Amino acid sequence: MNMRSVIRGVGAYLPEKVVTNDDLSKTVDTSDEWIRQRTGIARRHIAAPEETTTDLACAAARRAMEHAGVAVEEIDLVILATTTPDNTFPATATRVQARLGVRNGPAFDIQAVCSGFVYALTQADNMIRLGQAKCALVIGAEIYSRILDWEDRGTCVLFGDGAGAVVLRGEASNGAEIPRGILATKLGADGRYYDSLYVDGGPATTGTAGFVRMQGKEVFKYAVERMSSLVADLLAQQGLTTEDLDWLVPHQANVRIINKVGERLNLPSERVVVSVEEHANTSAATIPLAMNHAVERQLFKPGDLIGLTAMGGGFTWGAALLRW
């Protein structure tokens, strides 16, 4: 039996507190115009002091399960992509699992920064194909506000907090001419760029969480090249071209990166999902947040071919091609 992993539901959660560009201009040397022109970001959501990554992840997961019409008893795998776990250990996914009432299967975190959701989706897809799981919760959740230097305008204006989730279920393709589900994924990394985008802390180095540090120009250049080439490679592997692609859902880091990736792939802007204006860069949460954004607006239609692509610190990168 040929099993495919099908996305049955999506969900998202953004904290209640909103910080606009004008709000930031009161505490750091910046302006709404400066931020919008360079990033396309208008606002970001900030977790309340008492909120944890678990809180955000559970809220998004519950909405995804509701959208999918899936009962908690059916979930047998929980994978959480995050750079900001509640604790160094155990995995925050185990706390999410317990709070949701999931009693079946494994739960673990994946840390690949902004590529984390695609890494997690790939792992869940592989486990479903191998028969090791039947119905997975794949979540991206981050509280970046706690690892930002709020005096560094080169980074603090770029990030926000949030969570997105999908329910992935294994379904037999039954010889369908155009099967639904995940068609292909591709992951990679190059640790030589470790110091281009990193956090200057950790339990084995400073004993503190640290702050985000970034070489912006290098990250921009590499992200555009890698995110576009990944999608092109996956399409070629499937005997497809960008003309076959109905939607591109890129990592929502910066509207200029998103636009450049679309241009590299010769995709018109109306076929590229963009939600970064509303929530800024939420790292591993941006792709599921953008997918939820598209679903709420009824952009995806049955049979649509969708490409996901991301690059993050490490450098890490990943892409997925799926049929809606």
ChimeraX attribute file (.defattr): number of C-alpha atoms within 10 A of each C-alpha:
attribute: neighborCount
match mode: 1-to-1
recipient: residues
	/A:1	9
	/A:2	10
	/A:3	18
	/A:4	22
	/A:5	28
	/A:6	25
	/A:7	23
	/A:8	19
	/A:9	22
	/A:10	29
	/A:11	28
	/A:12	29
	/A:13	24
	/A:14	23
	/A:15	19
	/A:16	10
	/A:17	12
	/A:18	17
	/A:19	16
	/A:20	17
	/A:21	20
	/A:22	15
	/A:23	14
	/A:24	20
	/A:25	16
	/A:26	10
	/A:27	11
	/A:28	14
	/A:29	11
	/A:30	17
	/A:31	15
	/A:32	18
	/A:33	14
	/A:34	14
	/A:35	21
	/A:36	16
	/A:37	11
	/A:38	13
	/A:39	22
	/A:40	23
	/A:41	28
	/A:42	20
	/A:43	25
	/A:44	26
	/A:45	23
	/A:46	22
	/A:47	23
	/A:48	12
	/A:49	7
	/A:50	6
	/A:51	13
	/A:52	18
	/A:53	27
	/A:54	22
	/A:55	20
	/A:56	25
	/A:57	29
	/A:58	24
	/A:59	20
	/A:60	27
	/A:61	29
	/A:62	23
	/A:63	20
	/A:64	27
	/A:65	23
	/A:66	16
	/A:67	15
	/A:68	18
	/A:69	12
	/A:70	17
	/A:71	11
	/A:72	17
	/A:73	12
	/A:74	15
	/A:75	24
	/A:76	19
	/A:77	26
	/A:78	26
	/A:79	28
	/A:80	32
	/A:81	33
	/A:82	33
	/A:83	23
	/A:84	22
	/A:85	21
	/A:86	19
	/A:87	10
	/A:88	11
	/A:89	9
	/A:90	12
	/A:91	18
	/A:92	25
	/A:93	28
	/A:94	20
	/A:95	18
	/A:96	25
	/A:97	26
	/A:98	11
	/A:99	12
	/A:100	16
	/A:101	12
	/A:102	20
	/A:103	14
	/A:104	15
	/A:105	15
	/A:106	16
	/A:107	21
	/A:108	18
	/A:109	22
	/A:110	22
	/A:111	17
	/A:112	25
	/A:113	28
	/A:114	32
	/A:115	33
	/A:116	32
	/A:117	36
	/A:118	29
	/A:119	29
	/A:120	26
	/A:121	27
	/A:122	22
	/A:123	16
	/A:124	26
	/A:125	30
	/A:126	16
	/A:127	18
	/A:128	23
	/A:129	18
	/A:130	11
	/A:131	11
	/A:132	15
	/A:133	22
	/A:134	22
	/A:135	28
	/A:136	27
	/A:137	27
	/A:138	31
	/A:139	35
	/A:140	38
	/A:141	36
	/A:142	32
	/A:143	29
	/A:144	24
	/A:145	20
	/A:146	18
	/A:147	20
	/A:148	22
	/A:149	15
	/A:150	16
	/A:151	13
	/A:152	14
	/A:153	17
	/A:154	16
	/A:155	17
	/A:156	19
	/A:157	28
	/A:158	24
	/A:159	27
	/A:160	30
	/A:161	29
	/A:162	32
	/A:163	33
	/A:164	33
	/A:165	34
	/A:166	31
	/A:167	29
	/A:168	30
	/A:169	25
	/A:170	23
	/A:171	19
	/A:172	14
	/A:173	17
	/A:174	10
	/A:175	9
	/A:176	8
	/A:177	7
	/A:178	9
	/A:179	18
	/A:180	21
	/A:181	24
	/A:182	22
	/A:183	19
	/A:184	16
	/A:185	23
	/A:186	17
	/A:187	17
	/A:188	15
	/A:189	17
	/A:190	11
	/A:191	11
	/A:192	9
	/A:193	16
	/A:194	13
	/A:195	15
	/A:196	17
	/A:197	19
	/A:198	19
	/A:199	16
	/A:200	15
	/A:201	15
	/A:202	13
	/A:203	10
	/A:204	7
	/A:205	10
	/A:206	10
	/A:207	9
	/A:208	12
	/A:209	17
	/A:210	18
	/A:211	21
	/A:212	21
	/A:213	18
	/A:214	16
	/A:215	13
	/A:216	12
	/A:217	10
	/A:218	12
	/A:219	18
	/A:220	16
	/A:221	12
	/A:222	15
	/A:223	25
	/A:224	21
	/A:225	15
	/A:226	20
	/A:227	26
	/A:228	21
	/A:229	17
	/A:230	24
	/A:231	29
	/A:232	18
	/A:233	15
	/A:234	20
	/A:235	21
	/A:236	12
	/A:237	11
	/A:238	11
	/A:239	9
	/A:240	13
	/A:241	15
	/A:242	17
	/A:243	10
	/A:244	12
	/A:245	20
	/A:246	19
	/A:247	22
	/A:248	26
	/A:249	26
	/A:250	28
	/A:251	35
	/A:252	29
	/A:253	30
	/A:254	22
	/A:255	21
	/A:256	15
	/A:257	23
	/A:258	26
	/A:259	18
	/A:260	18
	/A:261	24
	/A:262	22
	/A:263	14
	/A:264	14
	/A:265	19
	/A:266	11
	/A:267	18
	/A:268	11
	/A:269	14
	/A:270	11
	/A:271	15
	/A:272	20
	/A:273	20
	/A:274	27
	/A:275	26
	/A:276	28
	/A:277	18
	/A:278	17
	/A:279	28
	/A:280	26
	/A:281	28
	/A:282	32
	/A:283	34
	/A:284	36
	/A:285	33
	/A:286	35
	/A:287	33
	/A:288	27
	/A:289	32
	/A:290	22
	/A:291	26
	/A:292	22
	/A:293	18
	/A:294	18
	/A:295	15
	/A:296	12
	/A:297	9
	/A:298	9
	/A:299	14
	/A:300	17
	/A:301	11
	/A:302	8
	/A:303	14
	/A:304	16
	/A:305	21
	/A:306	22
	/A:307	26
	/A:308	23
	/A:309	29
	/A:310	33
	/A:311	33
	/A:312	23
	/A:313	24
	/A:314	21
	/A:315	24
	/A:316	23
	/A:317	26
	/A:318	27
	/A:319	32
	/A:320	24
	/A:321	22
	/A:322	22
	/A:323	21
	/A:324	17
